Amino acid sequence: MSGETDGWTVLTIALLTLNTVVTRCFFFLSSKRWSLPGWATRSLNYAPIAALAAVIAPEVVMTQGQLIETWQDARLFAVAAGCAWFYWRRSLLGTLTCGMGVYLPLRLLAGW
């Protein structure tokens, strides 16, 4: 390797940069005012919870890329306790505290 960047790499980076700038600034480049349709606005309300579920669910039910095979996993009990707390109190801080309060003793003391 000579340490030089070839032309195809520079062209690819330039085109990807242009694509990113155009797609992110598309709404600002328009000369007239517009808004999203009602169905799109309503569907955006569910985006954060869908993204959170997509990140959290695999962490709860998988280890090393494989589904967990035993019920003796601290994560399962922590999720159950956190969900029960949230259903009961509707408190995010309480949910996190309750889930970690179940997870840590099972993980550290019971060795799950």
FENTAFEN-V612539 format. One line per field, one symbol per residue. phi: phi as a letter, one per 20 degrees, with the letter a starting at -180 (. if undefined). psi: psi as a letter, one per 40 degrees, with the letter a starting at -180 (. if undefined). burial: 1 if it has 16 or more other C-alpha atoms within 10 Angstrom, else 0. A space follows every 10 residues. Layout:
phi = ???
psi = ???
burial = ???
This chain:
phi = .eneefffff ffffffffff ffffdgfeff edebcffgff fffffeffff ffffefgffe dcclmcffdc eecfffffff ffffffffdl cfffffffff fefffffeee mf
psi = heeihidddd dddddddddd ddddedddei eihiiiiddd dddededddd dddddddddd eihfeiiiei eghddddddd ddddddddef hddddddddd ddddddddde e.
burial = 0000000000 0000000000 0000000000 0000000000 0000000000 0000000001 0000000000 0011111110 1110110000 0000111111 0111010000 00
